[in-house]
């Protein structure tokens, strides 16, 4: 399985505000980015997997919504997470 408890804990520790902070926007964006990268690699090998493609589009939309929220709420945190994860604007 690509997303174990240890990987999730590492993502939230690195990008969240604390070790158990699973609800912060930064932690959620980092988790969505990890999942998006995994699904993108899957779709490179399985071009006709349309259900996964739909899931990928939905995840990108959720991440975009969280980024928009963060940009409106606190521009410094938005810029930090975009730079840290290497996202395009």
C-alpha positions as CSV (number, residue, x, y, z in Angstrom):
1,X,0.0,0.0,0.0
2,X,1.4,3.4,-1.0
3,X,0.0,5.4,1.9
4,X,0.7,3.8,5.3
5,X,0.2,5.2,8.8
6,X,3.9,6.0,9.0
7,X,3.9,8.0,5.7
8,X,0.8,9.9,6.7
9,X,2.4,10.7,10.1
10,X,5.6,11.9,8.4
11,X,3.7,14.1,6.1
12,X,1.6,15.7,8.9
13,X,4.7,16.1,11.1
14,X,6.7,17.8,8.3
15,X,4.0,20.1,6.9
16,X,1.5,20.4,9.8
17,X,1.8,22.6,12.8
18,X,2.4,19.7,15.2
19,X,2.8,15.9,15.2
20,X,-0.9,15.2,15.4
21,X,-2.1,18.2,13.4
22,X,-4.1,16.4,10.7
23,X,-6.6,19.2,10.0
24,X,-4.4,22.1,9.0
25,X,-4.6,23.3,5.5
26,X,-0.8,22.8,4.9
27,X,-1.0,19.2,6.1
28,X,-4.0,18.4,3.9
29,X,-2.4,20.1,0.9
30,X,0.7,18.0,1.4
31,X,-1.3,14.8,1.7
32,X,-3.3,15.6,-1.4
33,X,-0.1,16.3,-3.3
34,X,1.4,13.0,-2.3
35,X,-1.8,11.2,-3.4
36,X,-1.9,13.2,-6.7
37,X,1.7,12.3,-7.5
38,X,1.0,8.6,-6.9
39,X,-2.1,8.6,-9.1
40,X,-0.2,10.5,-11.8
41,X,2.4,7.7,-11.9
42,X,-0.4,5.1,-12.0
43,X,-2.0,6.8,-14.9
44,X,1.2,6.9,-16.9
45,X,1.1,3.1,-16.9
46,X,-2.7,2.6,-17.1
47,X,-3.9,5.2,-19.6
48,X,-7.5,3.8,-19.8
49,X,-8.2,3.8,-16.1
50,X,-10.9,6.4,-16.2
51,X,-12.1,6.0,-12.7
52,X,-8.6,6.8,-11.4
53,X,-8.5,9.8,-13.8
54,X,-11.7,11.1,-12.3
55,X,-10.4,10.7,-8.8
56,X,-7.3,12.5,-9.8
57,X,-9.3,15.5,-11.1
58,X,-11.4,15.6,-8.0
59,X,-8.2,15.6,-5.8
60,X,-6.7,18.4,-7.8
61,X,-9.9,20.4,-7.3
62,X,-9.9,19.8,-3.6
63,X,-6.2,20.9,-3.3
64,X,-6.9,24.0,-5.4
65,X,-9.8,24.9,-3.1
66,X,-7.6,24.6,0.0
67,X,-4.9,26.6,-1.7
68,X,-7.4,29.3,-2.6
69,X,-8.6,29.4,1.0
70,X,-5.1,29.6,2.3
71,X,-4.2,32.4,-0.1
72,X,-7.2,34.4,1.0
73,X,-6.6,33.7,4.7
74,X,-2.8,34.0,5.0
75,X,-0.7,34.8,2.0
76,X,2.6,34.0,3.8
77,X,1.5,30.4,4.6
78,X,0.3,30.0,1.0
79,X,3.6,31.1,-0.5
80,X,5.5,28.9,2.0
81,X,3.6,25.7,1.2
82,X,3.7,26.3,-2.6
83,X,7.4,26.8,-2.5
84,X,8.0,23.8,-0.2
85,X,5.9,21.4,-2.3
86,X,7.1,22.9,-5.6
87,X,3.6,23.5,-6.9
88,X,2.7,25.7,-9.9
89,X,0.4,28.7,-9.2
